[in-house]
Amino acid sequence: MNKQAEYITLNNQILAYEKYAFERTLLIGFIGFPCLGIMDDGFYYWIPFLVMLSLIFNMSYTYKNLEKAIDIKVYLHNVLEGHKDYIGWPKFLMLREKYIIDNKKIVSQIDKQYENDSDITIEKNQINQIRAITAIFLILYLTVTIIFMNSDSSTYGYNKLLPIVLAGGLLAIFTFIIGIIQVFVAGNVNIVAEKKITENILKKLNQKP
């Protein structure tokens, strides 16, 4: 594959990774509400659980895709356009992985140094939007679960709640806790740090005889 063909292919991958990231999160969040009105016999307790579980997987999937998109952007700008020799995306990935393994301390210092750089605002905002909307839906579906459980327990008593109701409710609460932890723990994709790491890799390549 030549430079031009690789450039087109990787640009298409970027578009695919970034496509509908925010819209997909909204769709997953909203799709559960109509289902709540049509489910009966305790099965409506499982809707919040299933939606929250989908939101957790979606956030992980979206974050990884955005991370891949930024890696490709850095490669296109710094390597494919900015380096005299054609390396190729697969080979660069191997070089990058080797550099990160061999220079963990340097990579960590670079991440900290450029953690609050103004150039990462767009990427941070995109990820923070996904985090925020995910957290909002998690809270909404937890609230729905608690309202359902309080309503049914007031009517029937906790001791008479169906096992399927208790299981669905407890799973929803447990999934909420995992989801909220993920929202706060997930890191940011730092394009400035990635550029610096790439520059260091290219310097090493240029030093080779």
N, C-alpha and C positions, 0 to 999 in steps of 0.2 A: 504493500500500500504506500503511495506517495504522500507528500505533505498535503496537497490540495484535497485528496480523497479522505485522508484522515481528519482534516479540519472540518469538512462537511459532516462526516460521520459523528465526530465528537460533539459538534454543535447540536446535532439532532438529539444526541443523548442528554445534553444539558436541558433542552426543551422538554424532553420526556420526564426527566427527574423532577423538574420544577412545576410541571403542568398540574393544575388543579389541586395543589397542596392544601391551600386554605379552603377551597370549595368542597373538597372531599371530607375535610373535618366537619364542616357545617352540615353536609348531607348526612353523615353518620350520626351526628348529634340530633338532628331534627327527625330522622326517620323513625325513631322509637316512639314519639308522641302519638302518632295516629294508631300505632299498634296497641298502645295502652287501652284504647277505647274498645277494641274488638276482642281482646283476650279475656277469658273468664276462668272460673274454678281455680284460682290461685296462680294460673300461668302468667298473669300480668306482673307478678313479682319477678319473673325471669327476664322481662324486657329491660329494666334498668341494668341488671347484671350483664346481659349480652351486649347492650349498647356501650356500657363503660369498658367492657373487655375489648370491644372493637376500637374504641377511642385510644386505649393504651397501645394496641398493636399499630394503629394508624400513626400515632405520634412517633413511635420507634421507627416505623417504615419511612415516614416523611423526613425525619432527622437524618437517617442514613442516606436517603436520596439527595437531600440538600448538601450533605457532606461530600458525596460523590460528584455532584455538580460543581462545587467549588474547587475540588481537586482538578477537575478537567479544565475549568476556567484558568487556573494558575498554570497548568501545563500548556494550554494554547498560547497564553500571553508571554510567559517567561521562557518556554522551551521551544515550542513549534515556531513562534514568531521571533523570539529574542535570541535564539542560539544558532550559531552558524552551521553546526552539524545536525543532521536529522537523526534523532534517537528512536523515536517511535513510542507510543503510549504504553504497550506491554513492558518494554524494556525499562522505561522510566519508572513504572510502578515497582519493578523489582529493585531498581537503584534506590528509590525512595524508602521502600520497606527496609532495605539493608542499612541505609543511613540512620533511620529512626532507631533500629535495634542497636546499632553500634554507637550511637551518640544520644542516649536517653537523657543525660544530664543537660546537654546543649539544647535539645528539643524542648525540654521542660522550661529552661531559662528563656527561650524564644517565646514560648506560649505566655509566660508571665509578663515578659517585657512589652508585648504588643496586645495584651489582654483588653485594654481600654482604648485602643487606637481608633481614631475617628473614621478611618476607612472601612471599618467592619460594621458600620451602622446599618447598612441595608440588610446584610445577612442576619445581624442580631434582631432587627425589627421583624424580619420574616419569621424567624424561629420563635420570637416572643409572642407574635400573633397566634401561632399554632398552640403555644403553651397556654395563652390566656383563654382562647376559645375552648380548649380541652378542659381546663380547670373549671370554667363556667358550666359546661355540660355535666361534668362529674358531680359538681355541687347540686345542680338541678335534679339529676337522677337519684342522688342520695336523698334529697329532700322528698322526692316522690315516694321512694321506698319507705322512709320513716313515716310519712303521712299514711300510706297504705297499712303499715303494720299497726300504727296507733289506732286507726279507724277500725280495723278488723279485731284487734285485741279488746277494744272498748265494747264491741258488739258481742264477740264470742268468748273473750277471755284468752289470755296467752296459752293456757293449758289446752285449749280446744282448737288452736290454730293447726291447720293441716301441715304435715311434714313438708310438703312441696312449697308451702308458703314460707315456713321458717327457713328452709334450705335456700330458697331464692332470695329472701331478705338478707340473710347472713352472708351469702356469696356477694351480693351487691355491696354491702358495707365493706367487706374484705377487699373487693376489687377497687372500691373508691380509695381506700388507704394506699394500695399499691400505685394507683394512678396518680394521686397527689404527690407521692414520693418521687415518681418518675418525672412529673412536671418540674419539680424543684431541683432534681439531681441532674437531669439531662444537661450536657454542656453546650457551649456555643461553638459554632464553626468559625474559626478565625482565619480569614483569607489573607490577612497581612502576615501572620505567622507562617502560613503555608508558603507564601511567596519567599519569605526569608529562608525557609528550609530548602526550597527549590534552588534559590541562588547559591546556597552552600554546596548543594549537590553538583551544580554546574561548575562551580569553582574547582571542586575536586576532580571533575572530568577534564577540565582544561589544564590542570597541573600534571596529568598523566602524559608520559612521553609518547 
